[in-house]
Amino acid sequence: MSGTSRDALMAVAASREIRDGETAFIGTGLPMVAAYLAKATHAPGVNLVFESGIIDPAPLELASGVGDYRLAYGSTKIAGTFYALSLLQQGKIDIGFLGTAEIDAFGNLNSTVIGNYRRPKVRLPGSGGANDIASMAKRFVIIARADPKRFVEKLNYLTTPGFLTGPGAREAAGLPGSGPVKVITDLGILGFDPASKRMRLEETFPGISPAEVQSAIGFELVPYADTRAAVAPTEEQLDLLRTKIDPNGMYVKNLQASR
Amino acid sequence: MGHSKLVSLDDAVALVEDGMSITAGGFAHSHQPMGFFRTLMRTGRKDLTIMGVAECWVAEWLAAAGMLRRAYFSNFMFEGFGRCRRFSEGIENGMIEAEDHSHFGMVMRLAASGLGLPFMPMRSQAGTDIMNVAGFEHPAAKAQMFRSPFDGTVVSLVSPLKPDIAVIHAARADELGNVELYGTTSVIEEQVRAAAKVIVTVEEIVTTEEIRRNPQATLIPGMMVDKLVHLPFGAFPLGVYGYYEYDGAALADYYEASRTPEGTRVWLDTWVHGIATHWDYLDAHGASRLLALRTDPHLGYRYDIPEGVAR
């Protein structure tokens, strides 16, 4: 098990967050893999929505992005970006997935700039649909490799709301979604302390100690007594990833070698 | 019957003046009006503003050509490649001013204009630096918090954005400008309704009888369109659903060149300034390369012939 690729562990963990019968808002990369994995295993009834306007597709091949024509194949509705995003505001989206350049202890994300906003050191792509998903999906999951440069005490720019400044802040801003539920990293899975809304370590991946996770996080995690080992991926899940969902390793790297 | 909207590409491009604001259709590597913008880049227009959601290649090429001054936008990046380098470095070195939004924030500002409203209420962006940190707009001129007079719900209000010109590339149209587009439609409906003038380039011109046969396929009615250009492969090197895939090698060529200002200059000299017309641009790539991009009518994308099988 310790040989299982980190990408596979993250994809399987993300797929477990999706429940059967839900509607999930999906972007490019590991979330796409996680969604198809969920659909092929425990959540056959999941409905997928993509910000490009593709709804409930049945692609024959893994798409290279949400704009790839491969993704449109077999969809039950094809529309525009406004339609897809407005479903979030209406409360039709149960779960969304986000990546990020920076994340703070409250699960707030930065995908806009490093440095000063008007004359940044590095200009990043910007929110896109991320702010909309985090504000308005009923819940969302962040997927990000653990690194003290990514998990920071203070963001350069707050693009996308986690719990903002803490308890009550999302409600004051009128954000309809309930906020982030999990942060899936390559070392383990973080969650949020219900009282402080700050991050805590809930599950560790094989061979990783809580101290190793903390050392890869640039802020103090809230102490948590019930940290446990993450449930290992099943042979079926790994086999599906390897043979059906991402056979060319487009998003899940080093999978072919993993057993 | 109305009048024909058909004009030459040069005549359509001439509508764009220095200092204008532009919005353009498309998403990722799909249906952005690249033929129009390559031609615009040869005119040397300057101080343009983009009001964009996902037209990353348009923003990047305008930035590369030094024509872009300001950007109201939500996300510009190249799916599968990475950052839009000339656009991003333009912001880093102060040549381009940025005003950030979420996708929905941009769409709602365009929709406000398109619906003739002074603002739109919405429920994202609040509480974040998109509302709290000023770009070139005063934050209070961009969005404000508001409590519903009906049930007390807290929303944010965003002000309208009205681009001078929307440029759209689509599948086909009749001469009156009734436009069809297949596949995802990005933000085209909101952009067209928001803009003061609308220019559409299309792969094919068909009769009005053909449009009337299936009116549900019409994305934009002719009354919304000012100028129409017949421009086959008008999105190339990007793709158009039902017609052709994007040319990955051509995109990679640009992406590599854009790593440095010098490389970008050479690329612009070769592929923009060094080529007189859209047709010369297509000829420079060659018929076999264009035909190899054609999509399968059933799949909606190109069926990849297995390796080792002769084409």
Boltz contact constraints between the chains, C-beta under 6 A:
constraints:
  - contact:
      token1: [A, 52]
      token2: [B, 27]
      max_distance: 6.0
  - contact:
      token1: [A, 52]
      token2: [B, 184]
      max_distance: 6.0
  - contact:
      token1: [A, 53]
      token2: [B, 184]
      max_distance: 6.0
  - contact:
      token1: [A, 64]
      token2: [B, 80]
      max_distance: 6.0
  - contact:
      token1: [A, 65]
      token2: [B, 28]
      max_distance: 6.0
  - contact:
      token1: [A, 65]
      token2: [B, 79]
      max_distance: 6.0
  - contact:
      token1: [A, 65]
      token2: [B, 80]
      max_distance: 6.0
  - contact:
      token1: [A, 67]
      token2: [B, 27]
      max_distance: 6.0
  - contact:
      token1: [A, 67]
      token2: [B, 28]
      max_distance: 6.0
  - contact:
      token1: [A, 67]
      token2: [B, 29]
      max_distance: 6.0
  - contact:
      token1: [A, 67]
      token2: [B, 30]
      max_distance: 6.0
  - contact:
      token1: [A, 67]
      token2: [B, 79]
      max_distance: 6.0
  - contact:
      token1: [A, 69]
      token2: [B, 241]
      max_distance: 6.0
  - contact:
      token1: [A, 69]
      token2: [B, 300]
      max_distance: 6.0
  - contact:
      token1: [A, 69]
      token2: [B, 301]
      max_distance: 6.0
  - contact:
      token1: [A, 70]
      token2: [B, 301]
      max_distance: 6.0
  - contact:
      token1: [A, 72]
      token2: [B, 183]
      max_distance: 6.0
  - contact:
      token1: [A, 72]
      token2: [B, 300]
      max_distance: 6.0
  - contact:
      token1: [A, 73]
      token2: [B, 300]
      max_distance: 6.0
  - contact:
      token1: [A, 78]
      token2: [B, 184]
      max_distance: 6.0
  - contact:
      token1: [A, 80]
      token2: [B, 185]
      max_distance: 6.0
  - contact:
      token1: [A, 80]
      token2: [B, 186]
      max_distance: 6.0
  - contact:
      token1: [A, 81]
      token2: [B, 186]
      max_distance: 6.0
  - contact:
      token1: [A, 81]
      token2: [B, 187]
      max_distance: 6.0
  - contact:
      token1: [A, 82]
      token2: [B, 107]
      max_distance: 6.0
  - contact:
      token1: [A, 82]
      token2: [B, 190]
      max_distance: 6.0
  - contact:
      token1: [A, 85]
      token2: [B, 103]
      max_distance: 6.0
  - contact:
      token1: [A, 85]
      token2: [B, 104]
      max_distance: 6.0
  - contact:
      token1: [A, 89]
      token2: [B, 123]
      max_distance: 6.0
  - contact:
      token1: [A, 112]
      token2: [B, 100]
      max_distance: 6.0
  - contact:
      token1: [A, 117]
      token2: [B, 133]
      max_distance: 6.0
  - contact:
      token1: [A, 119]
      token2: [B, 94]
      max_distance: 6.0
  - contact:
      token1: [A, 120]
      token2: [B, 92]
      max_distance: 6.0
  - contact:
      token1: [A, 123]
      token2: [B, 88]
      max_distance: 6.0
  - contact:
      token1: [A, 123]
      token2: [B, 91]
      max_distance: 6.0
  - contact:
      token1: [A, 123]
      token2: [B, 92]
      max_distance: 6.0
  - contact:
      token1: [A, 125]
      token2: [B, 75]
      max_distance: 6.0
  - contact:
      token1: [A, 125]
      token2: [B, 77]
      max_distance: 6.0
  - contact:
      token1: [A, 126]
      token2: [B, 74]
      max_distance: 6.0
  - contact:
      token1: [A, 126]
      token2: [B, 75]
      max_distance: 6.0
  - contact:
      token1: [A, 126]
      token2: [B, 100]
      max_distance: 6.0
  - contact:
      token1: [A, 127]
      token2: [B, 74]
      max_distance: 6.0
  - contact:
      token1: [A, 127]
      token2: [B, 102]
      max_distance: 6.0
  - contact:
      token1: [A, 128]
      token2: [B, 74]
      max_distance: 6.0
  - contact:
      token1: [A, 128]
      token2: [B, 75]
      max_distance: 6.0
  - contact:
      token1: [A, 128]
      token2: [B, 103]
      max_distance: 6.0
  - contact:
      token1: [A, 129]
      token2: [B, 103]
      max_distance: 6.0
  - contact:
      token1: [A, 131]
      token2: [B, 102]
      max_distance: 6.0
  - contact:
      token1: [A, 131]
      token2: [B, 124]
      max_distance: 6.0
  - contact:
      token1: [A, 131]
      token2: [B, 125]
      max_distance: 6.0
  - contact:
      token1: [A, 132]
      token2: [B, 102]
      max_distance: 6.0
  - contact:
      token1: [A, 132]
      token2: [B, 104]
      max_distance: 6.0
  - contact:
      token1: [A, 132]
      token2: [B, 124]
      max_distance: 6.0
  - contact:
      token1: [A, 135]
      token2: [B, 124]
      max_distance: 6.0
  - contact:
      token1: [A, 136]
      token2: [B, 123]
      max_distance: 6.0
  - contact:
      token1: [A, 136]
      token2: [B, 124]
      max_distance: 6.0
  - contact:
      token1: [A, 157]
      token2: [B, 129]
      max_distance: 6.0
  - contact:
      token1: [A, 158]
      token2: [B, 128]
      max_distance: 6.0
  - contact:
      token1: [A, 158]
      token2: [B, 129]
      max_distance: 6.0
  - contact:
      token1: [A, 161]
      token2: [B, 127]
      max_distance: 6.0
  - contact:
      token1: [A, 161]
      token2: [B, 128]
      max_distance: 6.0
  - contact:
      token1: [A, 164]
      token2: [B, 127]
      max_distance: 6.0
  - contact:
      token1: [A, 173]
      token2: [B, 126]
      max_distance: 6.0
  - contact:
      token1: [A, 173]
      token2: [B, 127]
      max_distance: 6.0
  - contact:
      token1: [A, 174]
      token2: [B, 126]
      max_distance: 6.0
  - contact:
      token1: [A, 174]
      token2: [B, 154]
      max_distance: 6.0
  - contact:
      token1: [A, 174]
      token2: [B, 155]
      max_distance: 6.0
  - contact:
      token1: [A, 176]
      token2: [B, 123]
      max_distance: 6.0
